[in-house]
Amino acid sequence: MYLASLAGFTDVALLLLRLMIGLVFFTSGWKHVTNPEARGKDIEMSKGFTLILGVAECAGALGVAFGVLTQFAAIGLILIMFGSIQKKLFKWRTGFWGKHGADGWSYDTMMILMNLVVVTTAGGRFVLESVFHSSSYP
């Protein structure tokens, strides 16, 4: 490894990744929760489903960002993104980049992979879960 000294920053990088995931999903979910009727029309879902989706996004975002049930929260967010990709591919027939270069499912794929890093690393050492568990980080 050429930059072996950077390995000491892995947990900081994972924390920053988790905070970014939390910010993106919380702001999206908050829009769903605060205006489910308008957002439901945008995504072609019912008001009730949009509200549930928003609550799930907010909960998952907080779990990932703060490191509480981190892996389960990240898995939930991955499932939400798979649903988004399914809608874009099969209902809206959107390409990877979309019509305008940024409205396709490339963004959703990035969020899946970012959450996959969280799932496979348990989010690193800087998680609130570590306060409640006596075992050390692997």
C-alpha positions in Angstrom: 0.0 0.0 0.0 1.5 3.3 -1.0 -0.3 5.5 1.4 -0.4 3.2 4.4 -0.4 6.1 6.8 -3.9 7.0 5.7 -5.3 3.7 7.0 -5.3 5.4 10.4 -8.1 7.6 9.2 -10.4 4.8 8.2 -12.8 5.4 11.1 -12.9 9.1 10.4 -13.6 8.4 6.7 -16.4 6.0 7.7 -17.9 8.6 10.1 -17.9 11.2 7.3 -19.5 8.7 4.9 -22.2 7.9 7.5 -22.9 11.6 8.1 -23.3 12.2 4.3 -25.6 9.3 4.0 -27.6 10.6 7.0 -27.8 14.1 5.5 -29.0 12.9 2.1 -31.6 10.5 3.3 -32.8 12.7 6.2 -33.4 15.7 3.9 -35.2 13.5 1.4 -37.3 11.8 4.0 -38.2 15.1 5.7 -39.6 16.4 2.4 -41.8 13.2 2.2 -42.9 13.6 5.8 -43.7 17.4 5.7 -45.5 17.3 2.4 -46.6 13.8 1.6 -49.3 14.8 -0.9 -47.1 16.8 -3.2 -44.1 14.4 -2.9 -46.5 11.5 -3.5 -47.5 13.0 -6.8 -43.9 13.6 -7.8 -43.0 9.9 -7.2 -46.4 8.6 -8.2 -47.2 7.0 -4.8 -50.1 7.5 -2.4 -49.9 10.0 0.3 -49.9 7.3 3.0 -47.1 5.3 1.3 -45.1 8.5 0.9 -45.4 9.4 4.5 -44.2 5.9 5.6 -41.4 6.1 3.1 -40.4 9.5 4.6 -40.4 8.1 8.1 -38.3 5.1 7.1 -35.8 7.4 5.3 -35.5 9.6 8.4 -35.2 6.7 10.8 -32.6 5.0 8.6 -30.7 8.2 8.2 -30.5 8.8 11.9 -29.5 5.2 12.5 -26.6 5.4 10.0 -25.5 8.9 11.0 -25.4 8.2 14.7 -24.4 4.6 14.6 -27.5 3.0 16.2 -28.5 -0.3 14.7 -26.1 0.9 12.0 -26.0 -2.2 9.7 -29.8 -2.7 9.9 -30.4 1.0 9.1 -28.0 0.8 6.1 -29.8 -2.3 4.8 -33.1 -0.5 5.1 -31.8 2.4 3.1 -30.4 0.0 0.5 -33.9 -1.6 0.1 -35.4 1.9 -0.4 -32.9 2.6 -3.1 -33.6 -0.7 -4.8 -37.3 0.4 -4.8 -36.3 3.7 -6.4 -34.2 2.0 -9.1 -37.1 -0.4 -9.8 -39.5 2.5 -10.4 -37.0 4.3 -12.6 -36.2 1.3 -14.7 -39.5 -0.4 -15.2 -42.1 2.3 -14.8 -40.4 5.5 -15.9 -37.9 3.8 -18.2 -35.1 6.0 -17.0 -31.5 5.3 -18.1 -28.5 5.1 -15.9 -27.8 8.9 -16.3 -31.3 10.0 -17.0 -32.5 12.6 -19.4 -30.6 15.5 -17.9 -27.4 13.6 -16.9 -28.2 13.5 -13.2 -31.8 12.2 -12.9 -31.2 8.6 -13.7 -30.5 5.7 -11.3 -26.7 6.4 -11.1 -27.3 8.4 -7.9 -29.4 5.5 -6.4 -26.6 3.1 -7.2 -24.0 5.3 -5.5 -26.2 5.4 -2.4 -26.5 1.6 -2.4 -22.8 1.2 -2.6 -22.2 3.8 0.1 -24.6 2.0 2.4 -23.0 -1.4 1.5 -19.7 0.0 2.9 -21.5 0.8 6.1 -23.1 -2.6 6.3 -19.8 -4.4 5.7 -17.8 -2.3 8.1 -20.5 -1.8 10.8 -19.8 1.9 10.3 -16.4 1.9 12.0 -15.5 2.6 15.6 -17.2 5.9 16.0 -20.8 4.6 16.5 -23.1 5.1 19.4 -23.5 1.3 19.5 -20.0 0.9 20.8 -21.1 2.7 24.0 -23.6 -0.1 24.7 -21.4 -3.0 23.7 -18.4 -4.1 25.7 -16.8 -5.9 22.8 -14.1 -4.1 20.9 -14.2 -3.2 17.2 -12.8 -6.0 15.1 
